[in-house]
Amino acid sequence: MTMNKYTKKIYFKKEEIKDVGPSVDSDDIEQRIAARRLRIKNRQEMLGADTLTTTTKEQSHQVGLGRAQIEQSNQRIAKLIRDGDSFVTNIRVACDARENLKRAEDHELNQIRVQNLEDDATNSLDLFNKITEQWDIVQESELVDETRELLEKQKKLCTDLITEKNKLINELNLEVKAKDDHYVRELKKRTEDIDLLAERMESQIKAMQRAYREEILAIENAFLEQREKLTNEQNTEWEMLMKEIKQKQINYLKQHEEQVFEFEKELNDLRTKYSEEYNALKISLGSEVETLESHLQKLKSTYQLNLEKLEYNFQVLKRRDEENTVIKSNQKRKITRLQDNLNNLHIKSVKQEKQYSAENEQLTEDYKKRMENYRDLQKKAKLFLDNDRKNFHDIWIMNEETLKKSANRLLDAYRIITEQQLGLTWNPPDTTFMCNTGPLVGSLDQIVCKPPAVVAMELALQTDRRRIHSPQDHTVENAVPTSLKEVSPEIVKEFLQLLCYEPEFLIEEKMKRLLKPLGQEEELLLRLDTILTVLGVQTEEDLDDLFTYFIKQNKYVSWKNRPIHGRQQQHQQLVHSDDKSHSRYAPSTMTEESSKLNVGCFLLSTPFFQ
């Protein structure tokens, strides 16, 4: 362990401890502050001197043995690496030069080959043109001998042309064979170069390993020598420092004994001084205790007076409580009398409700009879319409088949005249329209009958079909309705609200943007018409079937089990909230289990959508 200059100066100061000036252990605050400032100043001066001495030493002293050996080894290793790189890359340089020369020769040979091919193509073209011209002469010749001579000449010219081509092909084949031989020789040469390169790299690796081992041993020996030298110097310096520390510790013990003696003397002086102050303080506190006791007596008398006042107030409150009890009993008797009046009014209300229920039952029966008659008339009208439509369709199909047969006969006649008589190409006309069968206009029920969306809106907006239900009608009214006309307009309107705003995915985004500027009733009508068209609902009977299926599958709770007033009020709240935000419509007439069911998924499962 070595000690720097700062540590040495802390332990081995030349001046005596008694002459250090103000001490931090002094009782005076100003002396302690001055001692701290002086100590900071001395420390800064010593640190500045240390930095100056270290910089001068680093500049004056040479580099250690280990560092010098490392620099020398690095230079030798770098030289070996450079020599090895040049020794290895010589092979690549030679290969590159040989490859460049080969490419130049190949380029020159390619130019010569292309020139020969162009010359041969020109000569062949001239000879071919000459042969072609001779064929015209052969065709014009009428004598057999002359024709034979001309054919012999043509044959000779063709033979010469083929011979030239075969000669060129043989030359190219010889060049290809020569290239193959050159390629094999080049592969052998490259293999030899690679083997030589690997051999040189292996020898270079061995040389580098040997050089690294030698340099590591040299560096290790240099560091060992430097360490031994530094160890001897530090041991000598350490022995000298230990002697100085021992002498300084002896001097410090002597100074400590003197300080202990002085501190004991000061402690005795302080004990005498503070005993006098304690006696004076005790006398003053005794006088204060007597004053506080007199004040306590005054507070006790005040407490007794307040206690008497509270007792009087308690008696007054007790008397008031008795009066309140009498008033409470009178109010109870009054409540009993008013309750009797309420019971009498309730009995009258029940009687009137029974009377109204009987009237309602009679009116309901009349209404059902009239509705049955109306449905019979509708069925008869529909039957007549279906028969008329079927007859019209059959007559149309019969006439259409006759016209198609006539048209086919006319087309066949037209084709025969065009091809056989006129000798022209037959281009058949477009007859795709003949694939369409049936009347061009829509069905009669679509023309005459109203759309189901309009019928549903009319049922929802009717106000003259409101009925007052009685508890005796529960058994009849709990039956599942088979038509929208059998329920109140409130239920129809709520059903339409559900059908319009729940299956949003059935309406395109473009359609939604077009519906925004419209009014409430127009938007509701268009939404309803779009969704019913997607679901395949085309008639009023289909709409009634959808309503009945919706109630059965969702276990719809009958509105008739609830009071009319509460039902209408809740329905109006739901409709207003839906008009404002067009949010998801959650009907209050569904149970907790069915309200969790998504109406859009339910509509996808209906047979109308499937």
C-alpha positions in Angstrom: 0.0 0.0 0.0 1.5 3.4 -1.1 0.7 6.8 0.3 0.3 10.0 -1.8 1.7 13.4 -0.9 -1.5 14.6 0.6 -1.7 11.6 3.0 2.0 12.0 3.9 1.5 15.7 4.8 -1.5 14.8 7.0 0.5 12.4 9.1 4.0 13.9 8.9 3.8 17.7 9.3 7.1 19.3 10.3 5.6 21.9 12.6 4.4 21.1 16.1 0.6 20.5 16.9 0.6 23.2 19.5 1.3 25.8 16.8 -1.6 25.0 14.4 -3.6 28.0 15.4 -7.4 27.9 16.1 -8.9 24.5 16.8 -12.3 23.0 15.8 -12.7 21.7 19.4 -12.7 25.2 20.9 -15.7 26.4 22.9 -15.7 29.7 20.9 -17.8 29.6 17.7 -15.6 32.2 15.9 -12.5 30.1 16.6 -14.1 26.9 15.2 -15.2 28.8 12.0 -11.7 30.2 11.6 -10.2 26.7 12.1 -12.4 25.2 9.4 -11.6 28.0 6.9 -7.8 27.6 7.6 -8.1 23.8 7.1 -9.9 24.2 3.7 -7.3 26.7 2.5 -4.4 24.4 3.5 -6.0 21.5 1.7 -6.5 23.5 -1.5 -2.8 24.6 -1.4 -1.6 21.0 -0.9 -3.8 19.7 -3.8 -2.4 22.4 -6.1 1.1 21.4 -5.2 0.4 17.7 -5.7 -0.9 18.3 -9.2 2.1 20.4 -10.2 4.6 17.8 -8.8 2.8 14.9 -10.6 2.8 16.7 -13.9 6.5 17.5 -13.7 7.3 14.0 -12.7 5.3 12.5 -15.6 7.2 14.9 -18.0 10.6 14.3 -16.5 10.5 10.5 -15.9 10.6 8.1 -18.8 8.0 5.4 -19.6 8.2 2.3 -17.4 9.7 -0.9 -18.6 6.3 -2.7 -19.1 4.9 0.2 -21.2 8.1 0.4 -23.3 8.0 -3.4 -23.9 4.3 -3.2 -24.9 5.0 -0.4 -27.5 7.9 -2.4 -28.9 5.8 -5.6 -29.1 2.9 -3.7 -30.8 5.2 -2.3 -33.4 6.7 -5.8 -34.1 3.2 -7.4 -34.3 2.0 -4.6 -36.7 5.0 -5.2 -39.0 4.3 -8.9 -39.0 0.6 -8.3 -39.9 1.5 -6.0 -42.8 4.1 -8.4 -44.2 1.6 -11.3 -43.8 -1.1 -9.4 -45.6 1.1 -8.5 -48.5 2.4 -12.1 -48.6 -1.2 -13.5 -48.8 -2.7 -10.8 -51.1 0.0 -11.4 -53.8 -1.9 -14.5 -54.9 -5.1 -12.5 -55.3 -3.3 -9.8 -57.2 -1.9 -12.3 -59.6 -5.3 -14.0 -60.1 -6.9 -10.6 -60.7 -4.2 -9.7 -63.3 -4.6 -13.0 -65.0 -8.4 -12.7 -65.0 -8.2 -9.2 -66.5 -5.9 -10.4 -69.3 -8.3 -13.3 -70.0 -11.3 -11.0 -70.2 -9.5 -8.7 -72.7 -8.7 -11.7 -74.8 -12.3 -13.0 -74.6 -13.6 -9.5 -75.6 -11.3 -9.5 -78.7 -12.3 -13.0 -79.6 -16.0 -12.2 -79.2 -15.6 -9.2 -81.5 -13.9 -11.4 -84.2 -16.6 -14.1 -83.8 -19.4 -11.5 -84.1 -17.8 -10.1 -87.2 -17.5 -13.5 -88.8 -21.1 -14.3 -88.0 -22.2 -11.0 -89.5 -20.2 -11.7 -92.7 -21.5 -15.2 -92.9 -25.1 -14.0 -92.5 -24.6 -11.4 -95.3 -23.1 -14.0 -97.6 -25.9 -16.5 -96.8 -28.5 -13.9 -97.4 -27.1 -13.1 -100.8 -26.9 -16.7 -101.7 -30.4 -17.3 -100.5 -31.7 -14.4 -102.5 -29.9 -15.8 -105.6 -31.6 -19.2 -105.0 -35.0 -17.6 -104.6 -34.6 -15.7 -107.9 -33.6 -18.9 -109.7 -36.9 -20.5 -108.5 -38.8 -18.0 -110.6 -36.8 -18.9 -113.7 -37.3 -22.7 -113.0 -41.1 -22.1 -112.8 -41.1 -20.2 -116.1 -39.1 -22.9 -117.9 -41.1 -25.2 -120.2 -38.4 -27.6 -121.4 -37.6 -30.6 -119.3 -33.9 -30.6 -119.9 -33.6 -26.9 -119.1 -35.6 -27.4 -116.0 -33.4 -30.3 -115.0 -30.3 -28.2 -115.4 -31.7 -25.4 -113.4 -32.7 -27.7 -110.6 -29.2 -29.2 -110.6 -27.8 -25.6 -110.2 -30.3 -24.9 -107.4 -29.3 -28.1 -105.7 -25.6 -27.2 -105.9 -26.3 -23.7 -104.6 -28.2 -25.2 -101.6 -25.5 -27.7 -101.0 -22.9 -24.8 -100.9 -25.1 -22.9 -98.5 -25.4 -25.9 -96.2 -21.7 -26.6 -96.4 -20.9 -23.0 -95.4 -23.2 -23.3 -92.4 -21.8 -26.6 -91.3 -18.3 -25.2 -91.6 -19.3 -22.3 -89.4 -20.9 -24.7 -86.9 -17.7 -26.8 -86.8 -15.6 -23.8 -86.1 -17.9 -22.7 -83.2 -17.9 -26.3 -81.8 -14.0 -26.2 -81.9 -14.1 -22.9 -80.0 -16.5 -24.3 -77.5 -14.3 -27.3 -76.9 -11.2 -25.1 -76.6 -13.1 -23.0 -74.0 -14.0 -26.1 -72.1 -10.3 -27.2 -72.0 -9.3 -23.7 -70.9 -12.0 -23.7 -68.2 -10.6 -27.0 -66.9 -7.1 -25.7 -66.9 -8.3 -22.5 -65.2 -10.0 -24.6 -62.5 -6.8 -26.5 -61.8 -4.9 -23.2 -61.6 -7.4 -21.7 -59.2 -7.2 -24.9 -57.1 -3.5 -24.6 -57.0 -3.8 -20.9 -56.0 -6.2 -21.7 -53.3 -4.0 -24.4 -51.9 -1.0 -22.0 -52.0 -3.1 -19.3 -50.3 -4.2 -21.7 -47.6 -0.6 -22.8 -47.1 0.6 -19.3 -46.8 -2.2 -18.4 -44.4 -1.4 -21.4 -42.2 2.3 -20.5 -42.1 1.4 -16.8 -41.4 -0.9 -18.0 -38.5 1.9 -20.1 -37.0 4.3 -17.2 -37.3 1.8 -14.8 -35.6 1.2 -17.3 -32.8 4.9 -17.7 -32.2 5.4 -14.0 -32.3 2.5 -13.4 -29.8 3.9 -16.0 -27.4 7.4 -14.4 -27.5 6.0 -10.9 -27.0 3.8 -12.0 -24.2 6.8 -13.6 -22.4 8.8 -10.4 -23.0 6.0 -8.2 -21.6 5.5 -10.4 -18.6 9.3 -10.4 -17.8 9.3 -6.6 -18.1 6.4 -6.1 -15.8 7.9 -8.6 -13.3 11.1 -6.6 -13.3 9.3 -3.3 -12.9 7.1 -4.8 -10.1 10.2 -6.0 -8.2 11.8 -2.6 -8.5 8.7 -0.7 -7.3 8.2 -3.2 -4.4 11.7 -2.5 -3.1 11.2 1.3 -3.3 7.8 1.2 -1.6 9.0 -1.1 1.2 11.9 1.3 2.0 9.5 4.3 1.9 6.9 2.5 4.0 9.4 1.7 6.8 10.4 5.4 7.0 6.8 6.5 7.1 5.9 4.0 9.9 8.7 5.4 12.1 7.4 8.9 11.6 3.8 7.8 12.3 4.9 6.1 15.6 6.6 9.3 16.8 3.6 11.5 15.9 1.2 9.2 17.8 3.3 9.5 20.9 3.2 13.3 20.6 -0.6 13.1 20.1 -1.1 11.1 23.3 0.8 13.6 25.3 -1.3 16.5 23.9 -4.5 14.5 24.6 -3.6 14.1 28.3 -3.1 17.8 28.6 -6.5 18.6 27.0 -8.3 16.1 29.4 -6.9 17.9 32.4 -8.0 21.3 31.0 -11.5 20.0 30.3 -12.0 18.6 33.8 -11.1 22.0 35.2 -13.7 23.7 33.0 -16.3 21.2 34.0 -16.0 21.9 37.7 -16.3 25.7 37.0 -19.5 25.1 35.0 -21.1 22.8 37.7 -20.7 25.6 40.3 -22.1 28.2 38.0 -25.3 26.2 37.1 -26.1 25.2 40.7 -26.7 28.9 41.6 -29.0 29.4 38.6 -31.0 26.3 39.5 -31.8 27.7 43.0 -33.0 31.0 41.6 -35.3 29.2 39.1 -36.8 27.0 41.8 -37.9 30.0 43.9 -39.5 31.7 40.9 -41.5 28.5 39.9 -42.8 28.1 43.5 -44.4 31.6 43.3 -46.0 30.8 40.0 -47.6 27.6 41.5 -49.3 29.6 44.2 -50.7 32.0 41.6 -52.2 29.1 39.6 -53.8 27.5 42.7 -55.8 30.7 43.4 -56.9 30.8 39.7 -58.1 27.2 40.0 -60.4 28.1 42.9 -62.0 30.8 40.8 -62.7 28.4 38.0 -64.4 25.9 40.4 -66.8 28.5 41.6 -67.7 29.4 37.9 -68.3 25.7 37.2 -70.8 25.4 40.0 -72.8 28.4 38.7 -73.0 26.9 35.2 -74.2 23.6 36.6 -77.2 25.2 38.2 -78.1 27.0 35.0 -78.0 23.7 33.0 -80.3 22.1 35.6 -82.9 24.8 35.1 -82.7 24.4 31.3 -83.2 20.6 31.6 -86.4 21.1 33.5 -87.8 23.5 30.9 -87.0 21.0 28.0 -88.7 18.2 29.9 -91.9 20.2 30.2 -91.8 20.9 26.5 -91.4 17.2 25.7 -94.6 16.4 27.6 -96.5 19.0 25.5 -95.1 17.5 22.3 -96.4 14.0 23.3 -99.9 15.3 23.7 -99.8 16.9 20.2 -98.4 13.7 18.7 -101.4 11.6 20.0 -103.8 14.1 18.5 -102.1 13.8 15.1 -102.3 10.0 15.2 -106.1 10.2 15.7 -106.3 12.5 12.7 -104.2 10.2 10.5 -106.6 7.3 11.4 -109.6 9.3 10.4 -108.0 10.2 7.0 -107.0 6.5 6.4 -110.7 5.5 6.7 -111.6 8.1 4.1 -108.9 6.7 1.8 -110.2 3.1 2.1 -113.7 4.2 1.2 -112.4 6.0 -1.9 -110.4 2.9 -2.8 -113.5 0.7 -2.7 -115.3 3.1 -5.0 -112.3 3.1 -7.4 -112.4 -0.8 -7.5 -116.1 -0.8 -8.3 -115.6 1.8 -11.1 -112.7 -0.2 -12.5 -114.8 -3.4 -12.6 -117.5 -1.5 -14.5 -115.0 -0.2 -17.0 -113.5 -3.6 -17.4 -116.9 -5.2 -18.3 -117.5 -2.4 -20.9 -114.0 -2.9 -22.3 -114.6 -6.7 -22.6 -117.8 -6.2 -24.5 -116.1 -3.6 -26.8 -113.2 -6.0 -27.3 -115.4 -8.8 -28.5 -117.1 -6.5 -31.0 -113.8 -5.4 -32.3 -112.5 -9.0 -32.7 -115.6 -9.9 -34.7 -115.2 -7.0 -37.0 -111.5 -7.8 -37.4 -112.3 -11.4 -38.3 -114.8 -10.2 -41.0 -112.1 -7.8 -42.3 -109.5 -10.6 -42.5 -112.0 -12.8 -44.4 -112.5 -10.0 -46.9 -108.8 -9.6 -47.3 -108.2 -13.3 -47.8 -110.9 -13.4 -50.5 -109.5 -10.4 -52.2 -106.0 -11.9 -52.1 -107.4 -15.2 -53.5 -109.0 -13.4 -56.4 -105.8 -11.4 -57.0 -103.7 -14.6 -57.0 -106.0 -16.3 -59.5 -105.9 -13.3 -61.8 -102.1 -13.1 -61.5 -101.7 -16.8 -62.3 -104.0 -16.6 -65.3 -102.2 -13.6 -66.6 -98.8 -15.2 -66.1 -99.8 -18.5 -67.8 -101.2 -16.6 -70.8 -98.1 -14.5 -71.0 -95.8 -17.6 -70.9 -97.8 -19.3 -73.6 -97.7 -16.3 -75.9 -94.0 -15.8 -75.1 -93.1 -19.4 -76.1 -95.0 -19.0 -79.4 -93.1 -15.8 -80.1 -89.8 -17.4 -79.2 -90.4 -20.3 -81.7 -91.4 -17.8 -84.4 -88.3 -15.8 -83.7 -86.0 -18.8 -83.9 -87.5 -19.9 -87.2 -86.9 -16.3 -88.6 -83.3 -16.3 -87.4 -82.7 -19.7 -89.1 -84.2 -18.4 -92.3 -82.1 -15.2 -92.1 -78.9 -17.3 -91.5 -79.6 -19.6 -94.4 -80.2 -16.6 -96.8 -77.1 -14.8 -95.6 -74.7 -17.8 -95.9 -76.1 -19.7 -98.8 -77.8 -17.1 -101.0 -75.7 -14.0 -100.3 -72.4 -15.8 -99.4 -71.8 -13.5 -96.4 -70.6 -14.3 -92.9 -73.4 -14.8 -90.5 -73.2 -12.6 -87.4 -76.0 -13.7 -85.1 -77.8 -10.9 -83.3 -78.0 -10.5 -79.5 -80.8 -12.8 -78.2 -80.0 -12.7 -74.5 -83.3 -10.9 -73.8 -85.1 -14.1 -74.9 -83.8 -15.8 -71.7 -86.1 -13.6 -69.6 -89.4 -15.3 -68.9 -92.6 -13.9 -67.4 -94.2 -10.5 -67.4 -92.0 -7.4 -67.5 -93.9 -5.5 -64.8 -94.1 -6.5 -61.1 -96.6 -8.8 -59.6 -100.2 -7.6 -59.0 -99.9 -7.7 -55.3 -96.9 -5.5 -55.3 -98.8 -3.0 -57.5 -102.0 -3.0 -55.6 -101.0 -3.7 -52.0 -99.2 -1.2 -49.7 -95.6 -1.9 -48.7 -95.3 -3.6 -45.2 -93.3 -0.6 -43.9 -96.2 1.8 -44.7 -98.7 -0.6 -43.1 -96.6 -0.9 -39.9 -96.2 2.9 -39.6 -100.0 3.4 -40.0 -100.6 0.8 -37.2 -98.1 2.6 -35.0 -99.6 6.0 -35.5 -103.2 5.0 -34.8 -104.6 6.4 -31.6 -108.2 5.2 -31.6 -107.3 1.6 -30.8 -106.1 2.3 -27.2 -107.9 0.0 -24.7 -108.2 -0.1 -21.0 -107.3 -3.6 -19.6 -108.7 -5.1 -16.4 -107.2 -7.8 -14.1 -109.9 -10.2 -15.3 -108.6 -10.2 -18.9 -105.1 -11.6 -17.9 -106.0 -15.1 -19.1 -107.1 -14.0 -22.5 -104.5 -11.3 -23.0 -101.5 -13.5 -22.1 -102.0 -15.4 -25.4 -99.3 -14.7 -28.1 -100.8 -12.2 -30.6 -100.7 -13.3 -34.3 -100.9 -9.9 -35.9 -99.8 -6.3 -35.2 -103.5 -5.3 -35.2 -104.1 -7.3 -32.1 -101.8 -5.2 -29.9 -101.8 -1.6 -28.9 -100.0 1.1 -31.0 -97.5 1.6 -28.2 -96.3 -2.0 -28.6 -96.2 -1.7 -32.4 -94.2 1.5 -32.2 -91.7 -0.1 -29.8 -91.4 -3.1 -32.0 -90.7 -0.8 -35.0 -88.1 1.2 -32.9 -86.3 -2.1 -32.1 -86.4 -3.2 -35.7 -85.1 0.2 -37.0 -82.2 0.9 -34.6 -81.0 -2.5 -33.4 -79.8 -4.2 -36.6 -77.6 -1.2 -37.7 -75.3 -3.5 -39.7 -78.1 -4.2 -42.2 -78.0 -0.5 -43.4 -75.2 0.7 -45.5 -73.1 3.7 -44.3 -74.1 5.7 -47.4 -77.8 5.2 -46.6 -77.1 6.3 -43.0 -75.6 9.6 -44.2 -78.6 10.2 -46.5 -81.0 9.7 -43.5 -79.4 12.2 -41.2 -81.0 15.4 -42.6 -84.5 13.9 -42.8 -87.2 14.3 -40.1 -88.0 11.7 -37.5 -91.0 10.0 -39.2 -89.4 10.0 -42.7 -86.1 8.6 -41.3 -88.0 5.9 -39.4 -90.1 5.0 -42.5 -87.0 4.7 -44.7 -85.0 2.7 -42.1 -88.0 0.3 -41.7 -88.4 -0.2 -45.5 -84.7 -0.9 -45.9 -84.5 -3.5 -43.1 -87.7 -5.2 -44.2 -86.4 -5.4 -47.8 -83.2 -7.0 -46.6 -85.1 -9.5 -44.4 -87.4 -10.5 -47.3 -90.6 -9.1 -45.8 -92.8 -8.2 -48.8 -96.4 -8.5 -47.5 -98.4 -7.6 -44.4 -98.7 -11.3 -43.5 -94.9 -11.6 -43.6 -94.7 -8.7 -41.2 -97.2 -10.3 -38.8 -95.3 -13.6 -39.0 -92.0 -11.7 -38.1 -93.7 -10.0 -35.2 -95.1 -13.3 -33.8 -91.7 -15.1 -34.3 -90.0 -12.2 -32.5 -92.3 -12.5 -29.4 -92.0 -16.3 -29.2 -88.2 -16.5 -29.5 -87.5 -13.6 -27.1 -90.2 -14.6 -24.5 -91.7 -11.2 -24.8 -93.5 -10.1 -21.6 -97.1 -9.0 -22.2 -97.7 -5.3 -21.8 -101.2 -6.1 -20.7 -100.1 -7.2 -17.2 -99.0 -3.6 -16.5 -101.1 -0.4 -16.0 -101.8 1.6 -19.1 -100.6 4.9 -17.6 -97.2 3.6 -16.5 -96.7 1.7 -19.8 -97.4 4.8 -21.9 -95.1 7.0 -19.7 -92.2 4.6 -19.8 -92.7 4.2 -23.6 -92.6 7.9 -24.1 -89.4 8.2 -22.1 -87.8 5.5 -24.2 -89.0 7.1 -27.5 -87.7 10.6 -26.5 -84.3 9.2 -25.5 -84.1 7.4 -28.8 -85.1 10.5 -30.8 -82.3 12.5 -29.2 -79.4 10.1 -29.5 -80.4 7.2 -31.7 -78.8 5.0 -29.1 -79.4 1.3 -28.6 -83.1 0.8 -27.7 -83.6 -1.3 -24.6 -87.3 -2.1 -24.0 -88.6 -2.2 -20.5 -91.0 -5.0 -21.5 -88.3 -7.6 -21.8 -87.0 -9.7 -19.0 -83.4 -9.4 -17.7 -82.5 -12.6 -19.5 -83.9 -11.5 -22.9 -82.6 -7.9 -22.7 -79.1 -9.3 -22.7 -79.8 -10.9 -26.1 -78.6 -8.8 -29.1 -81.5 -8.1 -31.4 -79.2 -8.0 -34.4 -78.0 -11.5 -33.8 -81.6 -12.6 -33.3 -82.7 -11.2 -36.6 -79.9 -13.0 -38.4 -81.3 -16.3 -37.0 -84.9 -15.6 -38.2 -86.2 -17.7 -41.2 -87.0 -14.5 -43.1 -83.3 -13.5 -43.2 -82.1 -17.0 -43.9 
